[in-house]
Amino acid sequence: ASSGLSTFPEFVAVGMVDGVQIDYYDSNTQRAVLKQDWMKQATRDDGDYLERNTGIYQGSQQTYKANIGILK
């Protein structure tokens, strides 16, 4: 966490398409969340979409955390 900001997430990721944010993930919630109604419609038949993206973001979080640790 950032110094003095106890609720500030350690890691944040967003999915973008053509400059529009389609999803959001942070280390506090540990969940991907869709940000566009049209994405909810587009993924309606893919029940695993958010689970899959949550897993991808969690993996990215761990990778970036390890990389920062190496750089220290």
C-alpha positions as CSV (number, residue, x, y, z in Angstrom):
1,A,0.0,0.0,0.0
2,S,1.0,3.6,-0.6
3,S,2.3,5.4,2.5
4,G,-0.5,7.1,4.4
5,L,-3.2,5.6,2.2
6,S,-4.3,2.4,3.8
7,T,-7.1,1.6,1.3
8,F,-5.0,2.5,-1.8
9,P,-4.6,-0.8,-3.8
10,E,-1.1,-2.2,-4.3
11,F,-2.0,-3.2,-7.9
12,V,-4.6,-1.9,-10.4
13,A,-5.3,-3.1,-13.9
14,V,-7.8,-2.0,-16.5
15,G,-8.9,-3.5,-19.8
16,M,-9.3,-1.0,-22.6
17,V,-10.8,-1.3,-26.1
18,D,-10.4,1.7,-28.5
19,G,-9.7,4.0,-25.5
20,V,-12.8,2.9,-23.6
21,Q,-12.4,1.1,-20.2
22,I,-14.1,-2.3,-20.3
23,D,-13.1,-3.8,-17.0
24,Y,-11.3,-3.1,-13.8
25,Y,-9.3,-5.1,-11.2
26,D,-7.5,-4.1,-8.0
27,S,-5.6,-5.9,-5.3
28,N,-8.1,-4.9,-2.7
29,T,-11.2,-6.5,-4.3
30,Q,-9.2,-9.3,-6.1
31,R,-12.0,-9.4,-8.7
32,A,-12.4,-8.2,-12.3
33,V,-15.5,-6.0,-12.8
34,L,-17.1,-5.1,-16.1
35,K,-17.4,-1.4,-16.7
36,Q,-19.5,-1.3,-19.9
37,D,-23.1,-2.5,-20.4
38,W,-22.2,-3.7,-23.9
39,M,-19.5,-5.9,-22.4
40,K,-22.0,-7.5,-20.1
41,Q,-24.2,-8.2,-23.1
42,A,-21.2,-9.5,-25.2
43,T,-20.0,-11.9,-22.4
44,R,-23.5,-13.0,-21.3
45,D,-23.1,-16.4,-22.9
46,D,-19.5,-16.9,-21.5
47,G,-20.1,-17.5,-17.8
48,D,-16.4,-18.0,-17.2
49,Y,-15.3,-14.6,-18.7
50,L,-15.0,-12.7,-15.4
51,E,-13.4,-15.7,-13.6
52,R,-10.9,-16.1,-16.4
53,N,-10.0,-12.4,-16.4
54,T,-9.8,-12.3,-12.6
55,G,-7.3,-15.2,-12.8
56,I,-5.3,-13.4,-15.5
57,Y,-5.2,-10.2,-13.4
58,Q,-4.2,-12.1,-10.3
59,G,-1.3,-13.7,-12.2
60,S,-0.2,-10.3,-13.5
61,Q,-0.4,-8.9,-10.0
62,Q,1.9,-11.6,-8.7
63,T,4.3,-11.2,-11.6
64,Y,4.6,-7.5,-11.2
65,K,5.1,-7.8,-7.4
66,A,7.9,-10.3,-8.0
67,N,9.5,-8.1,-10.6
68,I,9.4,-5.1,-8.2
69,G,11.0,-7.3,-5.5
70,I,13.8,-8.2,-7.9
71,L,14.4,-4.5,-8.7
72,K,14.7,-3.7,-5.0
